[in-house]
Amino acid sequence: MWSFNGSKLGTENGTSTSAQYVSLLLWNNFVAWNISSNFSDCKTSTKNDTSFVDLFDIFSSFGKKFTNDSSIFNLSENNPDEENATSSVEPFVSLSLRNTFMAINGSVLFLLAVSGIPINILNMVAFRKLGLSVSINISFFALSAVDFACACLYLFVAVIMQDMYGFIDIGVDISDVQYLSAFVLISFTTCGSFVTALINLERCCCVVLPVRVKDIFTRLSTVGLIAGMLLIQAAITAVHLASLSMTITTKSSMHSRPKIVLNRTRIDSDLHFALLWWGASFPTLISFAIVVICSIFLAFSFKQREKWLNSLAAPHNATIAKNKKLINIVVVISFIYIICYLPRVILNVAFIVTSSTTSPFETKSENLTLILSSFIRNFQALSGMCNTFAYLKMNTRFKQYLKNLLCLPCAQIRARCLSD
């Protein structure tokens, strides 16, 4: 388990509920349905165990009893009794190996986030110059904006991880603040999945209903759908964050530096389950299914339709080439999305299948869970950065605008140096 000395990761057994819960949220944002279905049974059948999970009264299927009877719980509260009771259990992955993987993955996440921020800024500027009067450009712009926001959050988490492992020292223990980014990150990734699905649906309509697609996916309807999803996710995030309070503790025998402590009030479990499942988990699951189905459809159907398009008069050749490139972009982006999100889906399915017999945060499996969750973060961060290569490969105008954006500052610097 996690052990901190002024938030620096150690080698002793301990419990950081914030780190564990953040890992579970980032790994697993659509298992709430499975958990809530077993909530009532688990709440009464397992009264003798303790875990961070029920501190939030969310994932009660892991069968743990509250260790604090107050209405507010410290997210980083340790439980020495549990440590003594479970220290004899041999974990699947040793503590030293887990710490090595977490340190490496934290560094990789930092590099991906640092790279993703400027890349997605350039993407947004390029699509803005391409013009937001076309619905597909609006969707690509929104996807780049979501990827930019996720990259910023990943950078925030990576900095905290670097501080936890002693690579840097920011002077204040903010390990608990990871929890703030968890629900926000879930909301943004849900929006990203939704926009990717929207792009795929629009391209499918271009193949099936080429005449009516512009009437279906207008600029107004596209903006309305994306804005609607953003508002829904903002409301859900606001509800979760409203249940938090923040305090700052000074140095003490337990902490060698000031510490920001987040506390959470107990909220209605049914409300929390409903928000997590219907607001984030269900849309993400449906969006992933839509992307997979539409990508397969686009890959096979366009080849058949291309024969008919080639039979048209020569003036239509430019339109044919443009549509083909656009569909290729969508297929490549969807492929990147599927590959980078597939580990998360597989692990979620595996968790659902084994949740009745094994908890991912049992002592024997906890280290493995934390390692897998860190890999999933890296895959998702990689997804937000790789889309640019698809744009550059398939879209000549985007490539030219991006080249101009990069070359203009270089030309200005060169001219300034020559003048001096």
C-alpha positions as CSV (number, residue, x, y, z in Angstrom):
1,M,0.0,0.0,0.0
2,W,1.0,3.6,-0.2
3,S,3.1,5.1,2.6
4,F,4.1,8.7,2.7
5,N,6.7,10.7,4.6
6,G,5.7,14.2,3.8
7,S,3.9,12.7,0.8
8,K,7.1,11.0,-0.4
9,L,6.5,7.4,-1.3
10,G,8.1,5.0,1.1
11,T,8.5,1.2,1.3
12,E,6.4,0.6,4.4
13,N,2.9,-0.7,4.4
14,G,0.3,2.1,4.7
15,T,-2.8,3.4,3.1
16,S,-3.4,6.5,1.0
17,T,-7.0,6.5,0.3
18,S,-6.7,9.4,-2.1
19,A,-4.2,7.6,-4.3
20,Q,-6.2,4.4,-4.3
21,Y,-9.5,6.1,-5.1
22,V,-8.0,8.2,-7.8
23,S,-6.5,5.1,-9.4
24,L,-9.9,3.4,-9.3
25,L,-11.7,6.3,-10.8
26,L,-9.2,6.7,-13.6
27,W,-9.3,2.9,-14.3
28,N,-12.9,2.3,-13.8
29,N,-15.6,4.9,-14.6
30,F,-18.3,2.6,-15.8
31,V,-18.5,-0.1,-13.2
32,A,-20.9,1.9,-11.0
33,W,-23.8,-0.1,-12.5
34,N,-22.3,-3.4,-11.5
35,I,-21.4,-2.0,-8.0
36,S,-24.8,-0.4,-7.4
37,S,-26.6,-3.5,-8.3
38,N,-24.9,-5.3,-5.5
39,F,-24.9,-2.4,-3.1
40,S,-27.6,-3.5,-0.7
41,D,-26.3,-7.1,-0.4
42,C,-22.7,-6.1,0.2
43,K,-23.6,-3.4,2.7
44,T,-25.1,-6.0,5.1
45,S,-22.9,-9.0,4.4
46,T,-19.4,-7.6,5.1
47,K,-19.3,-5.7,8.3
48,N,-15.9,-6.6,9.7
49,D,-13.5,-5.3,7.1
50,T,-12.2,-1.8,6.5
51,S,-11.1,0.0,3.4
52,F,-10.9,3.4,1.8
53,V,-13.6,2.6,-0.6
54,D,-16.6,2.9,1.7
55,L,-15.2,6.1,3.2
56,F,-17.0,7.7,0.2
57,D,-19.9,5.3,0.5
58,I,-19.6,4.7,-3.3
59,F,-18.0,1.4,-4.0
60,S,-19.7,-0.5,-1.2
61,S,-19.6,-3.7,-3.1
62,F,-16.0,-4.1,-1.9
63,G,-17.6,-4.8,1.5
64,K,-15.9,-2.5,4.0
65,K,-17.1,-0.9,7.1
66,F,-16.7,2.8,8.0
67,T,-13.8,3.3,10.4
68,N,-15.0,6.8,11.3
69,D,-18.5,7.6,12.5
70,S,-18.3,11.3,11.7
71,S,-20.0,12.7,8.6
72,I,-16.7,13.9,7.1
73,F,-13.8,11.6,6.2
74,N,-10.2,12.5,5.6
75,L,-9.2,11.1,2.2
76,S,-5.7,10.2,3.3
77,E,-6.5,8.7,6.6
78,N,-4.4,5.7,7.6
79,N,-5.7,2.6,9.4
80,P,-2.9,0.9,11.3
81,D,-5.2,-2.0,12.5
82,E,-5.9,-3.0,8.9
83,E,-2.2,-2.8,8.1
84,N,-1.3,-5.2,10.9
85,A,-4.2,-7.6,10.0
86,T,-3.2,-7.8,6.3
87,S,0.5,-7.5,6.4
88,S,0.9,-11.3,6.3
89,V,-0.9,-11.5,2.9
90,E,1.5,-12.0,0.0
91,P,0.6,-9.6,-2.8
92,F,0.6,-10.5,-6.5
93,V,3.2,-7.8,-7.2
94,S,5.9,-6.8,-4.7
95,L,6.0,-3.3,-3.2
96,S,9.4,-2.5,-4.8
97,L,8.3,-3.7,-8.2
98,R,5.1,-1.6,-7.9
99,N,7.0,1.5,-6.9
100,T,9.4,1.0,-9.9
101,F,6.5,0.8,-12.3
102,M,4.6,3.7,-10.8
103,A,7.7,5.9,-11.0
104,I,8.4,5.0,-14.6
105,N,4.7,5.5,-15.6
106,G,4.6,8.8,-13.7
107,S,7.5,10.0,-15.7
108,V,6.0,8.8,-19.0
109,L,2.7,10.5,-18.1
110,F,4.6,13.8,-17.5
111,L,6.3,13.6,-20.9
112,L,3.1,12.8,-22.7
113,A,1.2,15.6,-20.9
114,V,4.0,18.2,-21.6
115,S,4.0,17.2,-25.3
116,G,0.2,17.1,-25.6
117,I,-0.4,20.6,-24.4
118,P,1.3,22.5,-27.2
119,I,0.3,20.0,-29.8
120,N,-3.4,20.4,-29.0
121,I,-3.1,24.2,-28.8
122,L,-1.7,24.2,-32.4
123,N,-4.5,21.8,-33.4
124,M,-7.1,24.2,-32.1
125,V,-5.5,27.2,-33.8
126,A,-5.2,25.3,-37.1
127,F,-8.9,24.2,-37.1
128,R,-9.9,27.7,-36.2
129,K,-8.1,29.0,-39.3
130,L,-9.7,26.2,-41.4
131,G,-13.1,27.7,-40.4
132,L,-15.7,26.7,-37.9
133,S,-18.5,27.1,-40.3
134,V,-18.3,23.4,-41.2
135,S,-19.6,20.9,-38.6
136,I,-16.7,18.5,-39.0
137,N,-14.2,21.2,-38.2
138,I,-16.2,22.2,-35.1
139,S,-16.0,18.6,-33.9
140,F,-12.3,18.3,-34.6
141,F,-11.8,21.7,-32.8
142,A,-13.8,20.4,-29.8
143,L,-11.9,17.1,-29.7
144,S,-8.6,19.0,-29.7
145,A,-9.9,21.3,-26.9
146,V,-10.9,18.2,-24.8
147,D,-7.5,16.6,-25.4
148,F,-5.8,19.9,-24.3
149,A,-7.8,20.0,-21.1
150,C,-7.0,16.3,-20.4
151,A,-3.3,16.9,-21.0
152,C,-3.4,19.8,-18.5
153,L,-5.0,17.5,-15.9
154,Y,-2.5,14.7,-16.7
155,L,0.3,17.1,-16.2
156,F,-1.1,18.1,-12.8
157,V,-1.4,14.5,-11.8
158,A,2.1,13.7,-13.1
159,V,3.6,16.6,-11.1
160,I,2.0,15.3,-7.9
161,M,3.4,11.8,-8.7
162,Q,6.9,13.2,-9.2
163,D,6.6,15.0,-5.9
164,M,5.4,11.8,-4.2
165,Y,8.4,9.8,-5.5
166,G,10.8,12.5,-4.5
167,F,11.9,13.5,-8.0
168,I,10.8,17.1,-7.2
169,D,9.8,19.0,-4.1
170,I,7.1,21.5,-4.4
171,G,7.1,22.4,-0.7
172,V,3.5,21.4,0.1
173,D,2.0,18.0,0.2
174,I,-0.8,18.1,-2.3
175,S,-1.2,14.3,-2.8
176,D,-4.9,14.5,-1.8
177,V,-5.6,17.1,-4.4
178,Q,-5.4,14.3,-7.0
179,Y,-8.9,13.6,-6.0
180,L,-10.0,16.9,-7.5
181,S,-8.8,16.0,-10.9
182,A,-10.4,12.5,-10.9
183,F,-14.0,13.5,-11.5
184,V,-13.0,16.4,-13.8
185,L,-10.9,14.1,-15.9
186,I,-13.7,11.5,-16.1
187,S,-16.0,14.3,-17.4
188,F,-13.5,15.4,-20.0
189,T,-12.8,11.9,-21.2
190,T,-16.5,11.3,-21.5
191,C,-16.8,14.4,-23.6
192,G,-13.9,13.2,-25.8
193,S,-15.6,9.9,-26.3
194,F,-18.9,11.6,-27.2
195,V,-17.2,13.9,-29.7
196,T,-15.4,11.0,-31.3
197,A,-18.7,9.1,-31.6
198,L,-20.3,12.2,-33.1
199,I,-17.6,12.5,-35.8
200,N,-18.1,8.9,-36.7
201,L,-21.8,9.2,-36.9
202,E,-21.5,12.2,-39.2
203,R,-19.2,10.4,-41.6
204,C,-21.5,7.4,-41.6
205,C,-24.3,9.7,-42.6
206,C,-22.1,11.1,-45.4
207,V,-21.9,7.5,-46.8
208,V,-25.6,6.5,-46.2
209,L,-27.3,9.9,-46.7
210,P,-24.9,12.1,-48.7
211,V,-27.7,14.5,-49.8
212,R,-29.2,15.0,-46.4
213,V,-26.2,15.0,-44.2
214,K,-25.7,18.7,-44.2
215,D,-29.3,19.1,-43.1
216,I,-28.8,16.7,-40.2
217,F,-25.4,17.8,-38.9
218,T,-25.7,21.6,-39.2
219,R,-23.3,23.9,-37.4
220,L,-26.0,24.7,-34.9
221,S,-26.9,21.1,-34.1
222,T,-23.2,20.1,-33.7
223,V,-22.5,23.0,-31.4
224,G,-25.7,22.3,-29.4
225,L,-24.8,18.6,-28.9
226,I,-21.3,19.3,-27.8
227,A,-22.3,22.2,-25.6
228,G,-25.1,20.1,-24.1
229,M,-22.7,17.3,-23.1
230,L,-20.3,19.8,-21.7
231,L,-23.0,21.3,-19.5
232,I,-24.1,17.9,-18.3
233,Q,-20.6,17.0,-17.3
234,A,-20.0,20.3,-15.7
235,A,-23.2,19.9,-13.6
236,I,-22.1,16.4,-12.5
237,T,-18.6,17.5,-11.6
238,A,-20.1,20.4,-9.7
239,V,-22.2,18.1,-7.6
240,H,-19.2,15.9,-6.7
241,L,-16.9,18.8,-5.9
242,A,-19.6,20.5,-3.8
243,S,-19.3,17.7,-1.4
244,L,-15.6,18.5,-0.7
245,S,-14.0,20.7,1.8
246,M,-10.3,21.7,2.0
247,T,-8.1,22.3,5.0
248,I,-4.4,23.0,5.2
249,T,-2.4,21.4,8.0
250,T,0.9,22.7,9.2
251,K,4.1,20.6,9.9
252,S,3.7,18.0,12.5
253,S,5.3,14.7,13.6
254,M,3.2,13.0,10.9
255,H,4.1,15.4,8.1
256,S,7.4,17.1,7.5
257,R,5.7,19.9,5.5
258,P,2.4,21.6,5.2
259,K,-0.4,19.4,3.7
260,I,-3.6,20.1,1.9
261,V,-6.3,17.8,3.1
262,L,-9.5,17.2,1.3
263,N,-12.5,16.0,3.2
264,R,-15.7,14.6,1.7
265,T,-19.2,14.7,3.2
266,R,-21.3,11.7,2.9
267,I,-23.9,12.1,0.1
268,D,-26.8,10.0,-1.0
269,S,-25.4,6.8,-2.5
270,D,-28.2,6.4,-5.0
271,L,-27.6,9.9,-6.3
272,H,-23.9,9.3,-6.6
273,F,-24.5,6.0,-8.4
274,A,-27.0,7.7,-10.8
275,L,-24.6,10.5,-11.6
276,L,-21.6,8.3,-12.1
277,W,-23.4,5.7,-14.2
278,W,-25.9,7.8,-16.3
279,G,-23.7,10.9,-16.5
280,A,-20.3,9.3,-17.3
281,S,-20.2,5.6,-17.5
282,F,-23.1,4.9,-19.7
283,P,-22.3,7.6,-22.3
284,T,-18.7,6.4,-22.4
285,L,-19.7,2.8,-23.0
286,I,-22.2,3.8,-25.7
287,S,-19.7,6.1,-27.4
288,F,-17.1,3.4,-27.5
289,A,-19.6,1.0,-29.1
290,I,-20.6,3.6,-31.6
291,V,-17.0,4.3,-32.6
292,V,-16.2,0.6,-33.1
293,I,-19.4,0.0,-35.2
294,C,-19.0,3.1,-37.3
295,S,-15.3,2.6,-37.9
296,I,-16.0,-0.9,-39.2
297,F,-18.9,0.4,-41.3
298,L,-16.8,3.2,-42.8
299,A,-13.9,0.9,-43.6
300,F,-16.1,-1.5,-45.7
301,S,-18.9,0.6,-47.1
302,F,-16.9,3.4,-48.6
303,K,-15.1,1.0,-50.8
304,Q,-18.4,-0.1,-52.3
305,R,-19.7,3.5,-52.7
306,E,-16.4,4.6,-54.2
307,K,-17.1,2.6,-57.3
308,W,-20.3,4.5,-57.9
309,L,-18.5,7.9,-57.2
310,N,-15.8,7.0,-59.8
311,S,-18.5,6.6,-62.4
312,L,-19.5,10.3,-62.0
313,A,-18.3,13.0,-64.3
314,A,-14.8,14.4,-64.0
315,P,-15.8,17.6,-62.1
316,H,-16.7,15.5,-59.1
317,N,-13.2,14.0,-58.8
318,A,-12.1,16.7,-56.3
319,T,-15.1,16.1,-54.1
320,I,-14.5,12.3,-54.2
321,A,-10.8,12.8,-53.2
322,K,-11.9,15.2,-50.4
323,N,-14.5,12.9,-49.0
324,K,-12.1,10.0,-49.1
325,K,-9.4,11.9,-47.2
326,L,-11.9,13.0,-44.6
327,I,-13.2,9.4,-44.1
328,N,-9.6,8.2,-43.8
329,I,-8.9,10.8,-41.1
330,V,-12.0,9.6,-39.1
331,V,-11.1,6.0,-39.4
332,V,-7.5,6.6,-38.3
333,I,-8.6,8.8,-35.3
334,S,-11.2,6.1,-34.4
335,F,-8.5,3.4,-34.6
336,I,-6.3,5.5,-32.3
337,Y,-9.2,6.0,-29.9
338,I,-10.1,2.3,-29.9
339,I,-6.5,1.1,-29.4
340,C,-5.8,3.6,-26.5
341,Y,-9.1,3.0,-24.8
342,L,-9.3,-0.8,-25.3
343,P,-7.1,-1.6,-22.3
344,R,-9.4,0.4,-20.1
345,V,-12.5,-1.4,-21.5
346,I,-10.8,-4.8,-21.1
347,L,-9.9,-4.2,-17.5
348,N,-13.3,-2.8,-16.7
349,V,-14.9,-6.0,-18.1
350,A,-12.4,-8.1,-16.2
351,F,-13.2,-6.2,-13.0
352,I,-17.0,-6.7,-13.5
353,V,-16.5,-10.4,-14.1
354,T,-14.4,-10.9,-11.1
355,S,-15.9,-8.3,-8.7
356,S,-18.0,-10.9,-6.9
357,T,-15.0,-12.9,-5.8
358,T,-12.0,-10.5,-5.9
359,S,-11.7,-6.8,-4.9
360,P,-9.1,-4.9,-6.9
361,F,-7.9,-3.3,-3.6
362,E,-7.5,-6.4,-1.6
363,T,-4.0,-6.5,-0.1
364,K,-2.9,-9.2,-2.6
365,S,-4.2,-7.4,-5.7
366,E,-3.8,-3.8,-4.7
367,N,-0.3,-3.2,-6.1
368,L,-1.3,-4.8,-9.4
369,T,-4.4,-2.6,-9.6
370,L,-2.4,0.6,-9.1
371,I,0.1,-0.4,-11.8
372,L,-2.6,-1.2,-14.3
373,S,-4.4,2.1,-13.6
374,S,-1.2,4.0,-14.2
375,F,-0.8,2.3,-17.6
376,I,-4.3,3.3,-18.5
377,R,-3.6,6.9,-17.8
378,N,-0.7,6.8,-20.1
379,F,-2.7,5.2,-22.9
380,Q,-5.4,7.9,-22.6
381,A,-2.8,10.7,-22.6
382,L,-1.2,9.1,-25.7
383,S,-4.6,9.1,-27.5
384,G,-5.0,12.8,-27.1
385,M,-1.5,13.4,-28.7
386,C,-1.6,11.0,-31.6
387,N,-4.5,12.6,-33.5
388,T,-2.3,15.3,-34.9
389,F,-0.3,12.8,-36.9
390,A,-3.6,11.7,-38.6
391,Y,-4.4,15.3,-39.4
392,L,-1.0,15.9,-40.9
393,K,-1.1,12.8,-43.0
394,M,-4.6,13.1,-44.4
395,N,-5.4,16.9,-44.6
396,T,-3.2,19.1,-46.8
397,R,-4.8,22.4,-45.6
398,F,-4.3,21.5,-42.0
399,K,-0.7,20.6,-42.7
400,Q,-0.2,23.9,-44.4
401,Y,-1.8,26.0,-41.6
402,L,0.2,24.1,-39.0
403,K,3.4,24.7,-41.0
404,N,2.6,28.4,-41.2
405,L,2.0,28.5,-37.5
406,L,5.3,26.9,-36.7
407,C,7.4,28.7,-39.4
408,L,6.1,32.3,-38.7
409,P,7.7,32.5,-35.2
410,C,10.9,31.0,-36.6
411,A,10.9,33.5,-39.4
412,Q,10.4,36.4,-37.0
413,I,13.2,35.2,-34.8
414,R,15.5,34.8,-37.7
415,A,14.7,38.2,-39.1
416,R,15.3,39.8,-35.7
417,C,18.7,38.0,-35.4
418,L,19.7,39.1,-38.9
419,S,18.7,42.7,-38.2
420,D,20.8,42.7,-35.0
